[in-house]
Amino acid sequence: MRRLNNTVKNFDWGTPDAIPAILGTVPDGTPCAELWLGAHPLSPSRLEVAAAQETNSALGYGRVGSSSSVDVRANGRVASGPNLIEYIAGDPEGLLGRDSLEVFGPRLPFLLKVLSAQRALSIQVHPTPAQAAAGFAREEETGPDLDAPERNYKDASAKPELIYALTEFHALSGFRPRKAVRATFERFLSLSLSATSLDFLGEILGSLKALSEAKAFSRTVERILGDPRAPGLVDEIAGQDFATPPRGHASQIGTAVDPMQTFRELVADYPGDPGVLVALMLCRVHLQPGEALAMDSGVLHAYLGGTGIEIMASSDNVLRGGLTSKHVDIPELTATATFTSGAPRLIEPDRDGVLKGATEDFALQALRCPRLKRIDRRGAAIALCTSGSITLTSVGASTTLTRGQSVFIGANEPAVTADGHGDLFIATTGLDRALPFA
């Protein structure tokens, strides 16, 4: 087991206090959106080494937040030591495990995060493995450059995700039934709208009449995101009051709150953004602490607010559909998204506290106050303590983690047990076959 130093990402949608509270640092007002744990090339975790202790003491304490990401320890000190990519490269079979190496190659296939949002992230969708491979190859050959803002595919991998709520957590995930979407837009017909906006709203409602649900949703999203009249419609709606519909109104199907509440929340942060209208087409989920939601490839989704543990395939492929100032590629988005309605995919843990999505890239084990509980591993693993104190023991050797501290556990490490009072999250692969001693 090797202790890790990890990176905080200071995106402007982050909260100033939740991640510092987990790390045991004093917030300074800087938004702290994500804590990354893993071997992603953009911000790989670093291993603690003995020599780093003196260096850290000399440097003193560092800020958690800054204008760019910084490497931090649980006590806020600047990190040192080799990164996890370099460490794994020294013994990929031993550290990753033979099964993981055969399926995913010589890389850690998952990325673990703490995510904390005070406002909505962009509406987005992630490609399937085949779409990612084809898109990456195409853009590598024809451009744009890898670091260009209009680049869609940063790598050749899919990016399914799973979020485990630490606090109340709101998200959008997948399309609501067509009748619910249509009933929502019909509520705008009673407002005082300009002739231009009424014509556009009529076209939206017309596109929802397509023969198939998939074609109706695809045409509607394309129309909303691509028409220059959309920002004006959003602004006109935002300036008016909404009538409260009767209980059980069709517009409230598939959402945890009235869709007009979602509209109000989003337009406050993203005035004139057409993505606000796309958001009204999606299911809204309200997770309680301990509940989890999976986002598979093709599912249009957005996180709206809250703090959670996120695990995903180690990829950076994102196609955006609004609520953002970043690049929106409408043709690629509509070619990638799945335009059918369906209930959000809530995930229940098994008897060992393990949560899995529909992919082999990752699994997440959530343990609260474990008593000599064996850690479930299917290859390499990363363990993060978010509260209290947890002792990990393997063949007589032990290490104690307190809040914000983490370790990398190689596949060649013998059986590891967890014991203590607190919360521990373990990321590993989602391969069906666990290690023989796990």
N, C-alpha and C positions, 0 to 999 in steps of 0.2 A: 504494500500500500504506500502510495506516494502523495503527500499533501500538495494541494494545488493553490495557485494564485490566479484569480480570474478577472475578467474585464467588465466594467460597467459602461453601458452605452447611454449617452446623454441626449437622446432624441427629445424633441420639444413636447411630445405628448405624454411624457413620463411624469410620475408623481415625485415630489421632492423628498419624501420621507420613508416610504415603505421599504425600499431596498436598503437604504442606510440603516433602518431598524434591524433588518436581518443581519447585516454585516457588523452591527455594533459600532457604527460611526455616527458622528454628529452631522445632521443635514445642514447644508449651507444655502438652501434655496434653489440649487441647480436641479433641473429635472433628471431623475434617474429612471430610465425606461426599462432597461434590460440588463441582467447579469448573465454573461455567457460562460458556460462550462463545457469544454470539449476541445476538439482539434479542427475547428473550422479555420481555413487559411486567413480570414479577415481578422480574427482575434482569438488565436489559440491560447488555451490555459498554459500556465508555466508551472513547472515543478519547483517546490521549495528545495533548496539545497543548503547544507550546513554553512557554506560560505556566505550565503545570502543574509544570514542573521546579523553579522557584523555590519554588512553594507546597509541593511535596513535601519539599524540602530543609528548609524552615522547620518543617514538621510532624514530621519525623523518621520513624523506623520505627514501624509499627503492628503489632498482633497479627494473626496469621492467624485464630485462633479467637476466638470470643466467643459470647455468648448468642444473638446473631442474626447474619445474614450480613453480611459486610463486603466492600467493594471493595478489591482488592489488586493490586499490581504484582508482577512476578516477584521484586523485591527487598523486598517486604513493605510498601511505602509506600502511603499512601492515594491513591486515584485521583482524577483530575479530568478535566474536558473534557466535551463533549457525548456523550450516549449514542448507541448505534448505531441506535436507532429514529429519533431526530431526524436523524441524518446521512443515513440512507436516504431519509427523507421529502423531503430537499432535492433529490434527483435519482433517483427510483425506477427509471426506465427505464435510465439510464446505469449505476447501481450494481448493479441486480438483473439486468438483461438483458431484452430484449423477450419472449423465450420464457417466462422465469420470471414476468414480470409478467402475461402473458396467462393462465398456468395457476394461479398462486397469489395473484395480486393484489399490491398494493404492500407486501409484507412479506417478511422472510427466512423461508423455509419450514422451516428446520432449526435444531436446537439441538445444539451440541457440548458434551460434558461429560467431565471426568475423574471417575470414580466409584470410591470405595474403601470397602468394607464389611467390618466385623469381625464382624457378625452379620446374620441374614437380614432383608431388606426384606419388606414385606407381600406375600402372594399377591395377584395383581391381574390385571386384564384391561383392554384398551383397546378402545373402540368403533370400528366402521367409520366412514367419512366420513358415510354416511347416518344412522347411529345417533347420531353426535355432533351433527350438524346438528339432527336432530329433538329430541334430548334437551336441547340447549342452548335451543332455541326454546321448548320446553315449560316449562323451569325459569325462563326469563326472564319468561314470561307469568304463571306461577302461583307462583313462588318455589321454594325458599327464596332468600334474598339470596345474591349472588355470593360473599361471604366467609363464609357460614354453614358450620359444620363438616359438616352433612349434605348439602351441595350436591354433586351428582355431576358436573355438566358445567360447567366453568369457561370453555369456549370452544366453537366450532362445528367443531373440527378433530379428525381422527383422530390417533393417537399410536403409529404403528409405531416399533420400536426396533431397534438393532443394537449389540451389545457386542463389543469387540475386547479380548482379554485381554492385559494387560501383565504380570501374574503368573498363577500358577495361579488359576483362577476356577471357582467352583461355582454352578450355577443349576438351577432347576426350569423345565421348559418343555413344556407340552402333556401330554395324558393317556397313560399306559401302556396296553397291551392289557388288556381286561377280565379275562382269566384271571389276569393278574399282580396286578391290584388285588384281586381276590377272594382269591387265595392269600395275599396280605399280611394281609388282615383275618382270614382263617381261622387264622393263626398266633396270634392273640390268644385263641382258644378254649381253648388249653391253659393259660392263666393262671388264677390264683385271682381271679375277678371276682365282684362282688356280683350278686345276682339282677337288680337294676335295670340294671346295665351289661351283663350277659349278654343281657337282653331287647333292649336298644338295639343291641348288636352284631349280634344276630340280625336285627333290622330293617334294619340296614345291608346285611348279606349278602343279605337278601331283595330289597332295592331293586336290587341288582346283577344280579338275574335278569330284569329287564324285557326285553321282546322285542327292542328295539333297543338298541345300545350307547349311543347318544346319550341316550335316555330313562333308561337305567340310571345313567349318570354324572350327569345332571342331577338325578334324584331323590336320589341318594346325597349330592351336594354340598348340596342343599337341606336334607336330613335332618340332616346333620352340623352345618351352620351354624345351623340354626333350632331344634334340639331342646335344651332345658335340661339334658338328661342328658349331653350331649357333654363338657362340662368334667370331670364326674366320671369318665367313662370314660378320658379322657386322664390324669387324675391317678392312677387305679388302675393303668393300664398302666405309667406312669412309675416306680412303686414296685416293679416286679418285674424279674426277669432273663428274658432271652429265650433260648430254645433255638436253637442254630445249625442251620439246615436243611442237607440234603445239597446237594452241589455241583450246580448246574443247576436248583435249585428254582424253580418258576414265579414265586414272589414276587420273584425277583431279575431278572426280565425288564424291560428298559427303564430300568435305573438303574446308575450308575457305582459305587455302593456298596450294601451291604445296606440295605434300607429301614429296618431297626431302628437303624442308625447315624444315618440322617437323623432318625428319631424322637427319639433321644437328644440330638442336637445342637439341634434346634428346641425341644424341651420344656424344655431348660435355660434358654433365653432367654424362652420364652413358655409358662410353666406354665399348664395348664388351658385353653389356647387351642384351640378346635375346629379352627382352621386347620392344626394339626399333623397331624390325620387327613386333611385334604384334601391336604396335601403328599405323603402316601404314595401318592396316586393319580397323581402326576405323574412324568414322566421326569426323572431327575437327570443332569446333564451336568457333566463335569469337563474344562474347557478348559485347554490348555497355552498359555503365552505365544505370541502370534501367531495363535491360532485365534479364530474369530468366530462368533457365534450371533445369528440374527435372530428377533425376536418380532413377528409380524404381528398385525393386529387380530383379536380373538376368542380368542387363545391365552392360557390361564391360565398364569401364570409367576411366578417369584420369583427374585431374586438372593440367594444364600446367603453368599457371601464372596469377597473378592479385590479386585484393582484392575484397572480397564480403561478404555478409551476408549469412551464411549457416544455414539451419534448417534441422533437421533430427529426426528420431525416436531415442530414448535414448538407443543406443546399441553400442557395440564395435566389432561387428562381421565383419571381413574383410578377404576376400580371395584374395591373390595378384597374379598378372600375369606378373611381371617384373617391371623394373625401381626401383629396391629396393634391399637392402642387407638383407631384412627380409625373413622369411619363405615363400616359394612358394610350395603349395601342388597342383600339376597338376591334379591328379584325382578328388580331391574335387572341384577345380576350374571348370573343364569341366562338372562336375555333377551339378554345381550350375548356370553357365552362360547360357544365352539364345543366341543361335548361329544362329540368323536370322538378316538380314539387316533391317534397318528402320531409319527414320529421327529422329534426336535428339528431345526430348520433350520440346519445348519452352513453357513457361507458361505465360499467360496474366492475369493481375489482374482484378478483378471485379470492379464495380463502387465504391466500398468502399476501393479499394486498397488491397484487400485480394487475396493472391496467395495460391493455393492448388495443391498438387500432386494427386496421385492415392491412397492415404492412409488416414486413419482417425487419424493417430498419430499426425499430425501437420498442422498448417496453419500459414502463415506469412502475416501480414498487414504492408504495407509500406506507410508512411504518410510524405509528404513534406509540410512544413509551414501550418500545420493544423489550421483551424479556427473553434474552438468549435466543433471539429469532435469527434463523439462518437467512442470509441475503440470497435472493434469487438472481443467478447470473447465467447468461447464455453467451458468454464471451467477455470482453472487457466491460467494466462498469465504472460509473462515477457516482459517488455518494455525497450528498449535501445535507448538512444539518441546518434547519431553519429556526429551531428554538431548543432551549434546554441543553442537555449534555448527553451524548451517546458514545459509548465505547465500542469500537470494532476490534474483534479478536480473531487471529488466525495463527494456528499452531504455536500457541504460547506467546506470540507477540501481539501487542495491542496498541491502539492509538485512540485518543479521546477527541471527539469533535464537539465544539460548542457552536452557537449560532453563527452562521456565515462561513463556517469552515467546511472544507471538502477534501476528498481524496480520490485518486485514480486507483482502481483495482485491476490488475492485469488478469487475463484469463488463466495464466499459470499460477496464480495465487491459490493456495489451498482454501478449504472452506472458511468463510468469514461469517461470524455471528455478531449481531448487534444487541446491545443491552444498555438501558438507561431511561431517563425521563426527558422526553422532548420529541421532536418531529424529524424524521429522516426520510429522504427521497433518494432512490437508487435508480439511475438510468442504465440500461443495458440494451442489447439487441432484442428483437422480437422473434428470433429463431425458435422453432418449436422444440429443439433439443437443448435442454439445459446442460451445463457442465456436469460431469459425473459426480463431483463433490459439492456442487452448489445446492 
